[in-house]
């Protein structure tokens, strides 16, 4: 995946995570918000790992 596209996707996941946290804090509590928050946090962790901590393969192409 292109790094620019991955960065944009990570920004969208970050905004969604902030949105669901604000829904949990301000609105009536629903199980849907906790499930979506968990999915967004998992995506956020995987996205940060993909962008910043994944080692690049330096193999030769045959």
RODO-2510 file (C-alpha; in nm, 4 decimals, decimal comma):
residues 62
     n   res          X          Y          Z
     1     x     0,0000     0,0000     0,0000
     2     x     0,1178     0,3471    -0,0752
     3     x     0,2452     0,5332     0,2336
     4     x     0,0408     0,8446     0,1519
     5     x    -0,2788     0,6413     0,1281
     6     x    -0,1935     0,4621     0,4521
     7     x    -0,1349     0,7969     0,6248
     8     x    -0,4703     0,9342     0,5043
     9     x    -0,6423     0,6156     0,6217
    10     x    -0,4725     0,6512     0,9599
    11     x    -0,6026     1,0091     0,9876
    12     x    -0,9574     0,8934     0,9130
    13     x    -0,9299     0,6207     1,1778
    14     x    -0,7974     0,8763     1,4277
    15     x    -1,0893     1,1127     1,3638
    16     x    -1,3377     0,8268     1,3983
    17     x    -1,1771     0,7194     1,7260
    18     x    -1,2096     1,0729     1,8644
    19     x    -1,5724     1,0835     1,7468
    20     x    -1,6663     0,7573     1,9206
    21     x    -1,4913     0,8603     2,2421
    22     x    -1,6914     1,1837     2,2419
    23     x    -2,0125     0,9859     2,1804
    24     x    -1,9358     0,7665     2,4823
    25     x    -1,8561     1,0683     2,7032
    26     x    -2,1449     1,2944     2,5990
    27     x    -2,4326     1,0841     2,4748
    28     x    -2,6328     0,7907     2,5978
    29     x    -2,4170     0,4821     2,6334
    30     x    -2,4714     0,2209     2,3644
    31     x    -2,2815    -0,1005     2,3036
    32     x    -2,2369    -0,0025     1,9375
    33     x    -2,0029     0,2823     2,0329
    34     x    -1,7787     0,0535     2,2383
    35     x    -1,7583    -0,2012     1,9568
    36     x    -1,6743     0,0642     1,6984
    37     x    -1,4207     0,2213     1,9368
    38     x    -1,2497    -0,1167     1,9810
    39     x    -1,2364    -0,1705     1,6034
    40     x    -1,0968     0,1799     1,5507
    41     x    -0,8328     0,1350     1,8217
    42     x    -0,7237    -0,1949     1,6653
    43     x    -0,6997    -0,0268     1,3251
    44     x    -0,5089     0,2624     1,4778
    45     x    -0,2545     0,0272     1,6331
    46     x    -0,2088    -0,1706     1,3135
    47     x    -0,1806     0,1473     1,1079
    48     x     0,0856     0,2956     1,3338
    49     x     0,2770    -0,0323     1,3205
    50     x     0,2521    -0,0428     0,9406
    51     x     0,3668     0,3159     0,8899
    52     x     0,6386     0,3515     1,1498
    53     x     0,7614     0,0185     1,2878
    54     x     0,7474    -0,2276     0,9999
    55     x     1,0882    -0,3272     0,8688
    56     x     1,1378    -0,2866     0,4969
    57     x     1,2512    -0,5897     0,3005
    58     x     1,5721    -0,5262     0,1108
    59     x     1,5786    -0,8379    -0,1019
    60     x     1,6978    -0,8546    -0,4609
    61     x     1,4461    -0,8916    -0,7369
    62     x     1,5105    -1,1832    -0,9670
***
